[in-house]
């Protein structure tokens, strides 16, 4: 069943105000007029999913694009043998599902809720109608898709050219820069993923990632701090130079 089938429109005054604020922070909608944001917000449909639930599935028909409003989700590919590769982690303000709206082909990846999520659906026809009337949004979207293509190239290069240790370190540094704090002595990742989640991100198995992580801690290159992680400035510099 389409995810839109039971969706509820965001059509109250409070919803419009709340989601217009979120929309104004989404890269492809930044700089749009208040009237335009109100028009888009009035077309949105709100959905929730529990942690672990599938938001969109690879190969299903594409009938909407989505904006994550609350929670975290991951874009992932699943192999026939049960292996998983996590391509990216989505946070509030990130959007997904737009690519399949243009070519009419099925979804290219799965999106799974990592925590309880609230997300906004923008139906295909509403989205395309907006693009036809607002070419500036189309230009922003092209820029964003170019950026994502560059990131995909980085993922491919990381998997092909680096060993597990290098991939793990680069992934943890990237996560800390996206959702952490930078200090002169190093980076602080506020909430480190599980060993299995890290294994999915670096294309390895949990046991190998666990051994590699423990080795880095023994070296003093990083230090678990509660549910967070400290990464030394020295390791960051060594990785930048490699």
FIKOLZA-1660 file (N, C-alpha, C; in steps of 0.1 Angstrom, whole numbers, plus 5000, padded with zeros to 4 digits):
% residues 242
   i   px   py   pz ch aa at
   1 5008 4988 5000  A  X  N
   1 5000 5000 5000  A  X CA
   1 5009 5012 5000  A  X  C
   2 5005 5022 4992  A  X  N
   2 5012 5035 4992  A  X CA
   2 5013 5041 5006  A  X  C
   3 5025 5047 5009  A  X  N
   3 5026 5054 5022  A  X CA
   3 5017 5066 5023  A  X  C
   4 5012 5071 5012  A  X  N
   4 5003 5082 5012  A  X CA
   4 4989 5079 5015  A  X  C
   5 4986 5066 5014  A  X  N
   5 4972 5062 5015  A  X CA
   5 4965 5066 5028  A  X  C
   6 4972 5066 5039  A  X  N
   6 4966 5069 5052  A  X CA
   6 4972 5082 5057  A  X  C
   7 4979 5090 5049  A  X  N
   7 4986 5102 5054  A  X CA
   7 4976 5113 5057  A  X  C
   8 4980 5121 5067  A  X  N
   8 4971 5132 5071  A  X CA
   8 4977 5145 5067  A  X  C
   9 4969 5154 5060  A  X  N
   9 4975 5167 5056  A  X CA
   9 4978 5175 5067  A  X  C
  10 4989 5184 5066  A  X  N
  10 4993 5193 5076  A  X CA
  10 4985 5206 5073  A  X  C
  11 4973 5207 5077  A  X  N
  11 4965 5218 5073  A  X CA
  11 4959 5227 5084  A  X  C
  12 4964 5225 5096  A  X  N
  12 4960 5234 5107  A  X CA
  12 4970 5246 5107  A  X  C
  13 4966 5257 5114  A  X  N
  13 4975 5269 5115  A  X CA
  13 4988 5265 5122  A  X  C
  14 4987 5257 5133  A  X  N
  14 4999 5253 5140  A  X CA
  14 5008 5245 5131  A  X  C
  15 5002 5235 5124  A  X  N
  15 5010 5227 5115  A  X CA
  15 5017 5236 5104  A  X  C
  16 5010 5245 5098  A  X  N
  16 5016 5254 5088  A  X CA
  16 5028 5261 5094  A  X  C
  17 5026 5267 5105  A  X  N
  17 5037 5275 5111  A  X CA
  17 5049 5266 5115  A  X  C
  18 5046 5255 5121  A  X  N
  18 5057 5246 5125  A  X CA
  18 5065 5241 5113  A  X  C
  19 5057 5236 5103  A  X  N
  19 5064 5230 5091  A  X CA
  19 5070 5240 5081  A  X  C
  20 5064 5252 5081  A  X  N
  20 5070 5262 5073  A  X CA
  20 5084 5266 5078  A  X  C
  21 5085 5266 5091  A  X  N
  21 5098 5268 5097  A  X CA
  21 5108 5258 5093  A  X  C
  22 5104 5245 5094  A  X  N
  22 5113 5234 5090  A  X CA
  22 5116 5235 5075  A  X  C
  23 5106 5238 5066  A  X  N
  23 5108 5239 5052  A  X CA
  23 5118 5249 5048  A  X  C
  24 5118 5260 5056  A  X  N
  24 5127 5271 5053  A  X CA
  24 5142 5267 5055  A  X  C
  25 5144 5256 5063  A  X  N
  25 5158 5252 5066  A  X CA
  25 5162 5241 5056  A  X  C
  26 5153 5235 5049  A  X  N
  26 5156 5225 5039  A  X CA
  26 5163 5231 5027  A  X  C
  27 5175 5226 5023  A  X  N
  27 5183 5233 5013  A  X CA
  27 5176 5237 5001  A  X  C
  28 5167 5228 4995  A  X  N
  28 5161 5232 4982  A  X CA
  28 5150 5242 4984  A  X  C
  29 5146 5245 4996  A  X  N
  29 5135 5255 4998  A  X CA
  29 5140 5268 5004  A  X  C
  30 5153 5269 5007  A  X  N
  30 5158 5281 5014  A  X CA
  30 5156 5293 5005  A  X  C
  31 5152 5304 5010  A  X  N
  31 5151 5317 5003  A  X CA
  31 5137 5319 4996  A  X  C
  32 5128 5309 4997  A  X  N
  32 5115 5310 4991  A  X CA
  32 5106 5320 4999  A  X  C
  33 5097 5326 4993  A  X  N
  33 5088 5336 4999  A  X CA
  33 5079 5328 5009  A  X  C
  34 5073 5336 5019  A  X  N
  34 5064 5331 5029  A  X CA
  34 5052 5325 5022  A  X  C
  35 5047 5331 5012  A  X  N
  35 5035 5326 5005  A  X CA
  35 5038 5312 4998  A  X  C
  36 5050 5311 4993  A  X  N
  36 5054 5299 4986  A  X CA
  36 5055 5287 4996  A  X  C
  37 5062 5291 5008  A  X  N
  37 5063 5281 5018  A  X CA
  37 5050 5276 5024  A  X  C
  38 5041 5286 5025  A  X  N
  38 5027 5282 5030  A  X CA
  38 5020 5273 5020  A  X  C
  39 5022 5276 5008  A  X  N
  39 5016 5267 4997  A  X CA
  39 5021 5253 4998  A  X  C
  40 5034 5252 5000  A  X  N
  40 5040 5239 5000  A  X CA
  40 5036 5232 5013  A  X  C
  41 5036 5239 5025  A  X  N
  41 5033 5233 5037  A  X CA
  41 5018 5228 5037  A  X  C
  42 5009 5235 5030  A  X  N
  42 4996 5231 5029  A  X CA
  42 4994 5218 5021  A  X  C
  43 5003 5214 5013  A  X  N
  43 5003 5202 5005  A  X CA
  43 5009 5190 5012  A  X  C
  44 5016 5193 5023  A  X  N
  44 5023 5182 5030  A  X CA
  44 5014 5172 5037  A  X  C
  45 5018 5160 5038  A  X  N
  45 5011 5150 5046  A  X CA
  45 5020 5144 5056  A  X  C
  46 5016 5143 5068  A  X  N
  46 5024 5140 5080  A  X CA
  46 5023 5125 5083  A  X  C
  47 5034 5118 5085  A  X  N
  47 5034 5104 5088  A  X CA
  47 5044 5102 5099  A  X  C
  48 5042 5091 5107  A  X  N
  48 5052 5087 5117  A  X CA
  48 5055 5072 5115  A  X  C
  49 5067 5069 5120  A  X  N
  49 5071 5055 5120  A  X CA
  49 5079 5052 5132  A  X  C
  50 5078 5040 5138  A  X  N
  50 5085 5036 5149  A  X CA
  50 5099 5032 5145  A  X  C
  51 5108 5032 5155  A  X  N
  51 5122 5028 5153  A  X CA
  51 5123 5014 5146  A  X  C
  52 5131 5013 5136  A  X  N
  52 5132 5000 5129  A  X CA
  52 5122 4998 5118  A  X  C
  53 5113 5007 5116  A  X  N
  53 5103 5005 5106  A  X CA
  53 5108 5010 5092  A  X  C
  54 5103 5004 5082  A  X  N
  54 5107 5008 5068  A  X CA
  54 5098 5020 5064  A  X  C
  55 5105 5031 5059  A  X  N
  55 5098 5043 5055  A  X CA
  55 5096 5042 5040  A  X  C
  56 5106 5039 5032  A  X  N
  56 5104 5035 5018  A  X CA
  56 5113 5023 5015  A  X  C
  57 5108 5015 5006  A  X  N
  57 5115 5002 5003  A  X CA
  57 5121 5003 4989  A  X  C
  58 5133 4997 4987  A  X  N
  58 5139 4997 4974  A  X CA
  58 5130 4989 4964  A  X  C
  59 5129 4994 4952  A  X  N
  59 5122 4989 4941  A  X CA
  59 5106 4991 4942  A  X  C
  60 5102 4998 4952  A  X  N
  60 5087 5001 4952  A  X CA
  60 5085 5014 4944  A  X  C
  61 5072 5015 4940  A  X  N
  61 5069 5027 4931  A  X CA
  61 5071 5040 4939  A  X  C
  62 5074 5051 4932  A  X  N
  62 5077 5063 4938  A  X CA
  62 5065 5073 4936  A  X  C
  63 5059 5077 4947  A  X  N
  63 5047 5085 4946  A  X CA
  63 5049 5098 4954  A  X  C
  64 5060 5100 4961  A  X  N
  64 5062 5112 4969  A  X CA
  64 5077 5114 4972  A  X  C
  65 5081 5126 4976  A  X  N
  65 5094 5128 4982  A  X CA
  65 5091 5131 4997  A  X  C
  66 5101 5131 5005  A  X  N
  66 5099 5131 5019  A  X CA
  66 5109 5141 5026  A  X  C
  67 5105 5147 5037  A  X  N
  67 5114 5155 5045  A  X CA
  67 5113 5150 5059  A  X  C
  68 5124 5147 5065  A  X  N
  68 5125 5142 5079  A  X CA
  68 5123 5154 5088  A  X  C
  69 5112 5153 5097  A  X  N
  69 5109 5164 5106  A  X CA
  69 5115 5161 5120  A  X  C
  70 5114 5148 5124  A  X  N
  70 5119 5145 5138  A  X CA
  70 5125 5131 5137  A  X  C
  71 5136 5128 5145  A  X  N
  71 5142 5115 5146  A  X CA
  71 5154 5113 5136  A  X  C
  72 5158 5101 5135  A  X  N
  72 5169 5098 5125  A  X CA
  72 5165 5086 5117  A  X  C
  73 5170 5086 5105  A  X  N
  73 5167 5074 5096  A  X CA
  73 5180 5071 5088  A  X  C
  74 5181 5060 5082  A  X  N
  74 5193 5056 5074  A  X CA
  74 5188 5052 5060  A  X  C
  75 5197 5055 5050  A  X  N
  75 5195 5051 5037  A  X CA
  75 5204 5038 5035  A  X  C
  76 5198 5027 5031  A  X  N
  76 5206 5015 5032  A  X CA
  76 5202 5006 5020  A  X  C
  77 5212 4997 5017  A  X  N
  77 5210 4986 5007  A  X CA
  77 5212 4973 5014  A  X  C
  78 5203 4963 5011  A  X  N
  78 5203 4950 5017  A  X CA
  78 5207 4940 5006  A  X  C
  79 5217 4931 5010  A  X  N
  79 5221 4920 5001  A  X CA
  79 5212 4908 5003  A  X  C
  80 5213 4899 4993  A  X  N
  80 5205 4886 4995  A  X CA
  80 5210 4878 5006  A  X  C
  81 5223 4880 5010  A  X  N
  81 5228 4872 5021  A  X CA
  81 5226 4879 5035  A  X  C
  82 5218 4889 5035  A  X  N
  82 5215 4896 5048  A  X CA
  82 5224 4908 5051  A  X  C
  83 5235 4909 5043  A  X  N
  83 5244 4920 5046  A  X CA
  83 5237 4933 5043  A  X  C
  84 5241 4944 5050  A  X  N
  84 5236 4957 5048  A  X CA
  84 5247 4967 5047  A  X  C
  85 5245 4977 5038  A  X  N
  85 5254 4988 5037  A  X CA
  85 5246 5001 5039  A  X  C
  86 5251 5009 5049  A  X  N
  86 5244 5021 5052  A  X CA
  86 5251 5032 5043  A  X  C
  87 5243 5038 5035  A  X  N
  87 5248 5049 5026  A  X CA
  87 5249 5062 5032  A  X  C
  88 5239 5065 5041  A  X  N
  88 5239 5078 5048  A  X CA
  88 5229 5078 5059  A  X  C
  89 5231 5087 5069  A  X  N
  89 5222 5089 5080  A  X CA
  89 5215 5102 5078  A  X  C
  90 5202 5102 5079  A  X  N
  90 5193 5113 5077  A  X CA
  90 5189 5119 5091  A  X  C
  91 5189 5133 5091  A  X  N
  91 5185 5140 5103  A  X CA
  91 5175 5150 5100  A  X  C
  92 5168 5156 5110  A  X  N
  92 5157 5166 5107  A  X CA
  92 5162 5177 5097  A  X  C
  93 5153 5179 5087  A  X  N
  93 5157 5188 5076  A  X CA
  93 5162 5182 5064  A  X  C
  94 5166 5169 5065  A  X  N
  94 5171 5162 5053  A  X CA
  94 5159 5157 5045  A  X  C
  95 5161 5157 5032  A  X  N
  95 5150 5152 5023  A  X CA
  95 5155 5140 5015  A  X  C
  96 5145 5131 5011  A  X  N
  96 5149 5119 5003  A  X CA
  96 5137 5115 4995  A  X  C
  97 5140 5107 4985  A  X  N
  97 5130 5101 4976  A  X CA
  97 5127 5110 4964  A  X  C
  98 5134 5121 4962  A  X  N
  98 5131 5130 4951  A  X CA
  98 5136 5124 4937  A  X  C
  99 5146 5116 4937  A  X  N
  99 5152 5111 4925  A  X CA
  99 5142 5103 4916  A  X  C
 100 5135 5094 4922  A  X  N
 100 5126 5086 4915  A  X CA
 100 5114 5093 4909  A  X  C
 101 5111 5105 4915  A  X  N
 101 5100 5113 4910  A  X CA
 101 5102 5118 4895  A  X  C
 102 5115 5119 4891  A  X  N
 102 5118 5125 4878  A  X CA
 102 5118 5114 4867  A  X  C
 103 5124 5103 4870  A  X  N
 103 5125 5093 4859  A  X CA
 103 5114 5082 4860  A  X  C
 104 5105 5082 4870  A  X  N
 104 5094 5073 4871  A  X CA
 104 5098 5059 4874  A  X  C
 105 5111 5057 4878  A  X  N
 105 5116 5044 4881  A  X CA
 105 5114 5041 4896  A  X  C
 106 5115 5028 4900  A  X  N
 106 5113 5025 4914  A  X CA
 106 5124 5031 4923  A  X  C
 107 5121 5030 4936  A  X  N
 107 5131 5035 4946  A  X CA
 107 5144 5028 4944  A  X  C
 108 5155 5035 4946  A  X  N
 108 5169 5030 4944  A  X CA
 108 5175 5024 4957  A  X  C
 109 5168 5027 4968  A  X  N
 109 5174 5023 4981  A  X CA
 109 5163 5022 4992  A  X  C
 110 5166 5016 5003  A  X  N
 110 5157 5016 5014  A  X CA
 110 5159 5027 5024  A  X  C
 111 5149 5032 5030  A  X  N
 111 5151 5042 5041  A  X CA
 111 5144 5036 5053  A  X  C
 112 5151 5035 5064  A  X  N
 112 5147 5028 5076  A  X CA
 112 5148 5038 5088  A  X  C
 113 5137 5038 5096  A  X  N
 113 5138 5047 5108  A  X CA
 113 5148 5041 5118  A  X  C
 114 5157 5049 5123  A  X  N
 114 5167 5045 5133  A  X CA
 114 5161 5048 5147  A  X  C
 115 5152 5058 5148  A  X  N
 115 5145 5061 5160  A  X CA
 115 5131 5064 5156  A  X  C
 116 5122 5067 5165  A  X  N
 116 5109 5071 5162  A  X CA
 116 5109 5084 5153  A  X  C
 117 5103 5083 5142  A  X  N
 117 5104 5094 5132  A  X CA
 117 5091 5100 5128  A  X  C
 118 5091 5113 5126  A  X  N
 118 5080 5120 5120  A  X CA
 118 5086 5126 5107  A  X  C
 119 5079 5124 5096  A  X  N
 119 5083 5129 5083  A  X CA
 119 5072 5134 5075  A  X  C
 120 5075 5142 5065  A  X  N
 120 5065 5149 5057  A  X CA
 120 5066 5144 5043  A  X  C
 121 5054 5141 5037  A  X  N
 121 5053 5136 5024  A  X CA
 121 5048 5147 5015  A  X  C
 122 5055 5149 5004  A  X  N
 122 5051 5159 4994  A  X CA
 122 5047 5150 4981  A  X  C
 123 5035 5149 4978  A  X  N
 123 5031 5140 4967  A  X CA
 123 5037 5144 4954  A  X  C
 124 5039 5135 4945  A  X  N
 124 5046 5137 4932  A  X CA
 124 5040 5148 4924  A  X  C
 125 5027 5148 4922  A  X  N
 125 5021 5159 4914  A  X CA
 125 5023 5173 4920  A  X  C
 126 5021 5174 4933  A  X  N
 126 5023 5186 4940  A  X CA
 126 5038 5191 4939  A  X  C
 127 5047 5182 4940  A  X  N
 127 5061 5185 4939  A  X CA
 127 5065 5190 4925  A  X  C
 128 5060 5183 4915  A  X  N
 128 5063 5186 4901  A  X CA
 128 5057 5200 4897  A  X  C
 129 5044 5202 4902  A  X  N
 129 5038 5215 4899  A  X CA
 129 5046 5226 4905  A  X  C
 130 5051 5224 4917  A  X  N
 130 5059 5235 4923  A  X CA
 130 5072 5237 4915  A  X  C
 131 5078 5227 4911  A  X  N
 131 5091 5229 4903  A  X CA
 131 5088 5236 4890  A  X  C
 132 5076 5233 4884  A  X  N
 132 5073 5240 4871  A  X CA
 132 5071 5255 4873  A  X  C
 133 5066 5259 4884  A  X  N
 133 5063 5273 4887  A  X CA
 133 5075 5280 4894  A  X  C
 134 5084 5273 4900  A  X  N
 134 5095 5278 4907  A  X CA
 134 5108 5273 4902  A  X  C
 135 5113 5277 4891  A  X  N
 135 5126 5272 4886  A  X CA
 135 5138 5273 4895  A  X  C
 136 5137 5283 4904  A  X  N
 136 5148 5284 4914  A  X CA
 136 5149 5272 4923  A  X  C
 137 5138 5266 4926  A  X  N
 137 5138 5254 4934  A  X CA
 137 5145 5243 4926  A  X  C
 138 5142 5242 4913  A  X  N
 138 5148 5232 4905  A  X CA
 138 5163 5233 4904  A  X  C
 139 5168 5246 4904  A  X  N
 139 5182 5248 4904  A  X CA
 139 5189 5244 4917  A  X  C
 140 5182 5247 4928  A  X  N
 140 5187 5242 4941  A  X CA
 140 5187 5227 4942  A  X  C
 141 5177 5221 4936  A  X  N
 141 5176 5206 4937  A  X CA
 141 5188 5200 4929  A  X  C
 142 5190 5206 4917  A  X  N
 142 5202 5201 4909  A  X CA
 142 5215 5202 4916  A  X  C
 143 5217 5213 4923  A  X  N
 143 5229 5215 4931  A  X CA
 143 5230 5205 4942  A  X  C
 144 5219 5202 4949  A  X  N
 144 5219 5192 4959  A  X CA
 144 5222 5178 4954  A  X  C
 145 5216 5175 4943  A  X  N
 145 5218 5162 4937  A  X CA
 145 5233 5160 4932  A  X  C
 146 5239 5171 4927  A  X  N
 146 5253 5170 4924  A  X CA
 146 5261 5168 4936  A  X  C
 147 5258 5174 4947  A  X  N
 147 5265 5172 4960  A  X CA
 147 5264 5157 4964  A  X  C
 148 5252 5152 4963  A  X  N
 148 5250 5138 4967  A  X CA
 148 5258 5128 4958  A  X  C
 149 5259 5132 4945  A  X  N
 149 5267 5123 4936  A  X CA
 149 5281 5124 4940  A  X  C
 150 5286 5135 4944  A  X  N
 150 5300 5136 4948  A  X CA
 150 5302 5127 4961  A  X  C
 151 5292 5128 4970  A  X  N
 151 5293 5120 4982  A  X CA
 151 5293 5105 4979  A  X  C
 152 5285 5101 4969  A  X  N
 152 5285 5087 4965  A  X CA
 152 5298 5083 4959  A  X  C
 153 5305 5092 4952  A  X  N
 153 5318 5089 4947  A  X CA
 153 5328 5087 4958  A  X  C
 154 5326 5095 4969  A  X  N
 154 5335 5094 4981  A  X CA
 154 5333 5080 4987  A  X  C
 155 5320 5076 4988  A  X  N
 155 5317 5063 4994  A  X CA
 155 5324 5052 4987  A  X  C
 156 5323 5052 4973  A  X  N
 156 5328 5042 4965  A  X CA
 156 5344 5042 4967  A  X  C
 157 5350 5053 4966  A  X  N
 157 5364 5054 4968  A  X CA
 157 5369 5049 4982  A  X  C
 158 5361 5053 4992  A  X  N
 158 5364 5048 5005  A  X CA
 158 5364 5033 5007  A  X  C
 159 5354 5027 5001  A  X  N
 159 5353 5012 5001  A  X CA
 159 5364 5005 4993  A  X  C
 160 5367 5011 4982  A  X  N
 160 5377 5005 4973  A  X CA
 160 5391 5007 4976  A  X  C
 161 5394 5019 4982  A  X  N
 161 5408 5023 4984  A  X CA
 161 5414 5022 4998  A  X  C
 162 5405 5020 5008  A  X  N
 162 5410 5020 5022  A  X CA
 162 5406 5007 5029  A  X  C
 163 5415 5004 5039  A  X  N
 163 5412 4992 5047  A  X CA
 163 5402 4996 5058  A  X  C
 164 5398 4986 5066  A  X  N
 164 5387 4987 5075  A  X CA
 164 5390 4998 5086  A  X  C
 165 5403 4999 5090  A  X  N
 165 5407 5009 5100  A  X CA
 165 5405 5023 5094  A  X  C
 166 5410 5025 5082  A  X  N
 166 5408 5038 5076  A  X CA
 166 5394 5042 5074  A  X  C
 167 5386 5032 5069  A  X  N
 167 5372 5035 5067  A  X CA
 167 5364 5038 5080  A  X  C
 168 5368 5031 5091  A  X  N
 168 5361 5033 5103  A  X CA
 168 5365 5047 5109  A  X  C
 169 5377 5051 5108  A  X  N
 169 5381 5064 5113  A  X CA
 169 5375 5075 5105  A  X  C
 170 5375 5074 5092  A  X  N
 170 5369 5084 5083  A  X CA
 170 5354 5085 5086  A  X  C
 171 5347 5074 5089  A  X  N
 171 5333 5074 5091  A  X CA
 171 5330 5081 5105  A  X  C
 172 5338 5078 5115  A  X  N
 172 5336 5084 5128  A  X CA
 172 5338 5099 5128  A  X  C
 173 5349 5103 5121  A  X  N
 173 5352 5117 5119  A  X CA
 173 5340 5125 5112  A  X  C
 174 5335 5118 5101  A  X  N
 174 5324 5124 5094  A  X CA
 174 5312 5126 5103  A  X  C
 175 5309 5116 5111  A  X  N
 175 5297 5116 5120  A  X CA
 175 5299 5127 5130  A  X  C
 176 5311 5128 5136  A  X  N
 176 5314 5138 5146  A  X CA
 176 5312 5152 5140  A  X  C
 177 5317 5154 5128  A  X  N
 177 5315 5168 5122  A  X CA
 177 5301 5171 5119  A  X  C
 178 5293 5161 5116  A  X  N
 178 5279 5163 5113  A  X CA
 178 5270 5165 5125  A  X  C
 179 5273 5158 5136  A  X  N
 179 5265 5158 5148  A  X CA
 179 5274 5157 5160  A  X  C
 180 5283 5167 5162  A  X  N
 180 5292 5166 5173  A  X CA
 180 5297 5180 5176  A  X  C
 181 5309 5180 5182  A  X  N
 181 5315 5193 5187  A  X CA
 181 5330 5193 5183  A  X  C
 182 5335 5204 5178  A  X  N
 182 5349 5204 5175  A  X CA
 182 5356 5213 5185  A  X  C
 183 5367 5208 5191  A  X  N
 183 5375 5215 5201  A  X CA
 183 5390 5214 5196  A  X  C
 184 5398 5223 5202  A  X  N
 184 5412 5223 5198  A  X CA
 184 5419 5209 5200  A  X  C
 185 5414 5202 5210  A  X  N
 185 5421 5189 5213  A  X CA
 185 5415 5177 5205  A  X  C
 186 5404 5180 5198  A  X  N
 186 5398 5169 5190  A  X CA
 186 5383 5171 5187  A  X  C
 187 5377 5160 5182  A  X  N
 187 5362 5160 5180  A  X CA
 187 5355 5152 5190  A  X  C
 188 5343 5156 5193  A  X  N
 188 5334 5149 5202  A  X CA
 188 5322 5145 5195  A  X  C
 189 5320 5132 5193  A  X  N
 189 5308 5126 5187  A  X CA
 189 5298 5124 5199  A  X  C
 190 5287 5131 5198  A  X  N
 190 5277 5130 5210  A  X CA
 190 5272 5116 5212  A  X  C
 191 5268 5109 5202  A  X  N
 191 5262 5096 5203  A  X CA
 191 5268 5087 5193  A  X  C
 192 5276 5078 5197  A  X  N
 192 5283 5069 5187  A  X CA
 192 5273 5058 5184  A  X  C
 193 5273 5054 5171  A  X  N
 193 5265 5043 5166  A  X CA
 193 5269 5029 5173  A  X  C
 194 5260 5020 5172  A  X  N
 194 5264 5006 5177  A  X CA
 194 5275 5000 5168  A  X  C
 195 5281 4990 5172  A  X  N
 195 5292 4983 5164  A  X CA
 195 5286 4978 5151  A  X  C
 196 5273 4973 5152  A  X  N
 196 5267 4968 5140  A  X CA
 196 5264 4979 5130  A  X  C
 197 5259 4990 5135  A  X  N
 197 5257 5002 5126  A  X CA
 197 5269 5006 5120  A  X  C
 198 5280 5007 5127  A  X  N
 198 5293 5011 5122  A  X CA
 198 5298 5001 5111  A  X  C
 199 5296 4988 5114  A  X  N
 199 5300 4978 5104  A  X CA
 199 5292 4980 5091  A  X  C
 200 5279 4983 5092  A  X  N
 200 5271 4986 5080  A  X CA
 200 5276 4998 5072  A  X  C
 201 5281 5008 5080  A  X  N
 201 5285 5020 5073  A  X CA
 201 5299 5018 5066  A  X  C
 202 5307 5010 5071  A  X  N
 202 5321 5008 5065  A  X CA
 202 5322 4996 5057  A  X  C
 203 5311 4988 5055  A  X  N
 203 5311 4976 5047  A  X CA
 203 5320 4965 5052  A  X  C
 204 5318 4962 5065  A  X  N
 204 5326 4952 5071  A  X CA
 204 5317 4944 5081  A  X  C
 205 5323 4935 5089  A  X  N
 205 5314 4927 5098  A  X CA
 205 5316 4933 5112  A  X  C
 206 5307 4930 5121  A  X  N
 206 5307 4936 5134  A  X CA
 206 5320 4932 5142  A  X  C
 207 5324 4920 5141  A  X  N
 207 5336 4915 5148  A  X CA
 207 5348 4923 5144  A  X  C
 208 5350 4925 5131  A  X  N
 208 5362 4932 5127  A  X CA
 208 5362 4947 5131  A  X  C
 209 5350 4953 5130  A  X  N
 209 5349 4967 5135  A  X CA
 209 5351 4968 5150  A  X  C
 210 5346 4958 5158  A  X  N
 210 5348 4958 5172  A  X CA
 210 5363 4957 5176  A  X  C
 211 5370 4948 5169  A  X  N
 211 5385 4947 5171  A  X CA
 211 5392 4959 5167  A  X  C
 212 5389 4965 5156  A  X  N
 212 5395 4977 5151  A  X CA
 212 5393 4989 5161  A  X  C
 213 5380 4990 5165  A  X  N
 213 5377 5001 5174  A  X CA
 213 5385 5000 5187  A  X  C
 214 5385 4987 5193  A  X  N
 214 5393 4985 5205  A  X CA
 214 5408 4988 5204  A  X  C
 215 5413 4985 5192  A  X  N
 215 5427 4988 5189  A  X CA
 215 5430 5003 5189  A  X  C
 216 5421 5011 5183  A  X  N
 216 5422 5025 5183  A  X CA
 216 5421 5032 5197  A  X  C
 217 5412 5026 5205  A  X  N
 217 5411 5031 5219  A  X CA
 217 5424 5028 5226  A  X  C
 218 5430 5016 5225  A  X  N
 218 5442 5012 5232  A  X CA
 218 5454 5021 5228  A  X  C
 219 5454 5025 5215  A  X  N
 219 5464 5035 5210  A  X CA
 219 5463 5049 5216  A  X  C
 220 5451 5052 5221  A  X  N
 220 5449 5065 5226  A  X CA
 220 5444 5075 5215  A  X  C
 221 5440 5069 5204  A  X  N
 221 5435 5077 5192  A  X CA
 221 5421 5082 5194  A  X  C
 222 5413 5075 5203  A  X  N
 222 5400 5078 5206  A  X CA
 222 5396 5073 5220  A  X  C
 223 5386 5079 5225  A  X  N
 223 5382 5075 5239  A  X CA
 223 5367 5076 5241  A  X  C
 224 5361 5064 5244  A  X  N
 224 5346 5064 5247  A  X CA
 224 5343 5073 5259  A  X  C
 225 5333 5081 5258  A  X  N
 225 5329 5089 5269  A  X CA
 225 5314 5088 5271  A  X  C
 226 5310 5079 5279  A  X  N
 226 5296 5075 5281  A  X CA
 226 5291 5070 5268  A  X  C
 227 5280 5076 5262  A  X  N
 227 5275 5072 5249  A  X CA
 227 5281 5079 5238  A  X  C
 228 5291 5088 5241  A  X  N
 228 5297 5095 5231  A  X CA
 228 5311 5090 5228  A  X  C
 229 5319 5098 5220  A  X  N
 229 5332 5093 5217  A  X CA
 229 5341 5106 5214  A  X  C
 230 5353 5106 5220  A  X  N
 230 5363 5116 5217  A  X CA
 230 5373 5111 5207  A  X  C
 231 5376 5119 5197  A  X  N
 231 5386 5116 5187  A  X CA
 231 5397 5126 5187  A  X  C
 232 5409 5122 5189  A  X  N
 232 5420 5131 5191  A  X CA
 232 5423 5140 5178  A  X  C
 233 5427 5152 5180  A  X  N
 233 5431 5161 5169  A  X CA
 233 5442 5154 5161  A  X  C
 234 5451 5147 5167  A  X  N
 234 5462 5140 5160  A  X CA
 234 5457 5130 5150  A  X  C
 235 5447 5122 5154  A  X  N
 235 5441 5112 5145  A  X CA
 235 5434 5119 5133  A  X  C
 236 5427 5130 5136  A  X  N
 236 5420 5138 5126  A  X CA
 236 5430 5143 5116  A  X  C
 237 5442 5148 5120  A  X  N
 237 5452 5154 5111  A  X CA
 237 5459 5143 5103  A  X  C
 238 5461 5131 5110  A  X  N
 238 5467 5120 5103  A  X CA
 238 5458 5115 5092  A  X  C
 239 5445 5115 5094  A  X  N
 239 5435 5110 5084  A  X CA
 239 5434 5120 5073  A  X  C
 240 5435 5133 5076  A  X  N
 240 5434 5143 5066  A  X CA
 240 5446 5142 5056  A  X  C
 241 5458 5139 5062  A  X  N
 241 5470 5138 5054  A  X CA
 241 5471 5125 5046  A  X  C
 242 5464 5115 5050  A  X  N
 242 5465 5102 5043  A  X CA
 242 5459 5102 5029  A  X  C
% end
